[in-house]
Amino acid sequence: MKTFRDATVRIDAAILSMAEEDFCGLWEVLWRLREMFPQQSHGEISQLGRNCVARLLKEKAISLYVRDGIVGEVREAHSQDFENIIDDTCSWNEPPHSNSPQILIGSKE
């Protein structure tokens, strides 16, 4: 990474782009960060993802959503639950089954 600021700008742009295109699973954010920073460890990527998503949520640039399975109804998570959802490592795992709940990010617009 050139500098922390340069990395943050690139990460924010990537996350915002993903959120604007469609709903995006938190695990997909980690996949994208691994592509961007392949030299970083799994733990570093996970922490980076949590920090950046939490900051963008706080800035109200994105929101969190929950979907019941891959074709289920999408509903916005309550803002008071954001911190607990982001801190839960299970939220960042790819769902094991097509009917498993999914934690997504999406654009506020």
C-alpha positions in Angstrom: 0.0 0.0 0.0 1.4 3.4 -0.9 -0.1 5.2 2.1 -2.9 4.6 4.4 -4.9 7.5 2.9 -4.4 6.3 -0.6 -5.5 2.8 0.4 -8.6 4.1 2.2 -9.7 6.1 -0.8 -9.3 3.1 -3.1 -11.1 0.8 -0.6 -14.0 3.3 -0.2 -14.3 3.6 -3.9 -14.4 -0.2 -4.4 -17.0 -0.7 -1.6 -19.2 2.2 -2.8 -19.0 0.9 -6.4 -20.1 -2.6 -5.2 -22.9 -1.2 -3.1 -24.2 1.0 -6.0 -24.3 -1.8 -8.5 -26.5 -4.1 -6.5 -26.8 -5.5 -3.0 -23.4 -7.0 -2.1 -22.6 -9.6 0.6 -20.1 -8.7 3.2 -18.1 -11.8 2.2 -17.8 -10.3 -1.3 -16.3 -7.1 0.2 -13.5 -9.4 1.7 -13.0 -11.1 -1.7 -12.5 -7.7 -3.3 -10.1 -6.6 -0.6 -8.1 -9.8 -1.1 -7.8 -9.0 -4.8 -6.7 -5.5 -4.1 -4.2 -6.4 -1.3 -3.1 -10.0 -1.9 0.0 -9.6 0.4 -2.2 -8.9 3.5 -3.1 -11.7 5.8 -6.7 -13.0 6.3 -6.9 -11.2 9.7 -5.7 -7.9 8.2 -8.2 -8.1 5.4 -11.0 -8.9 7.8 -10.1 -6.0 10.1 -9.8 -3.7 7.1 -13.2 -4.7 5.8 -14.9 -4.3 9.2 -13.3 -0.9 9.7 -14.1 0.5 6.3 -17.7 -0.8 6.2 -18.3 0.5 9.7 -17.0 3.9 8.8 -19.1 4.1 5.6 -22.2 3.0 7.6 -21.5 5.7 10.2 -21.1 8.3 7.4 -24.4 7.0 6.0 -22.8 6.3 2.6 -24.1 2.7 2.6 -26.6 0.7 4.6 -26.8 -2.9 5.9 -29.5 -5.3 4.7 -30.6 -8.8 5.5 -31.9 -11.2 2.9 -33.4 -14.6 3.7 -31.6 -16.8 1.2 -30.5 -15.9 -2.3 -34.0 -15.1 -3.6 -35.6 -14.0 -0.3 -36.9 -10.6 0.7 -34.4 -7.9 1.4 -34.9 -5.7 4.4 -32.8 -2.9 5.8 -31.2 -3.7 9.2 -31.9 -1.4 12.1 -29.0 1.1 12.5 -28.8 0.3 16.2 -27.8 -3.3 15.2 -25.1 -2.2 12.7 -22.2 -2.5 15.2 -23.2 -6.0 16.4 -23.7 -7.2 12.9 -20.3 -5.9 11.7 -18.6 -7.3 14.8 -20.1 -10.8 14.3 -17.5 -12.8 12.2 -20.4 -15.0 10.9 -21.8 -11.9 9.1 -18.7 -11.9 6.9 -18.8 -15.6 5.9 -20.3 -16.7 2.6 -23.6 -18.3 3.5 -23.3 -22.1 3.5 -26.7 -22.8 1.9 -28.9 -21.0 -0.6 -31.6 -20.5 2.0 -29.2 -19.1 4.7 -29.6 -15.5 5.8 -27.2 -13.1 4.1 -25.8 -9.8 5.3 -25.6 -7.3 2.5 -24.5 -3.8 1.9 -26.3 -1.4 -0.5 -26.5 2.1 -1.5 -28.5 4.6 0.5 -29.9 6.1 -2.7 
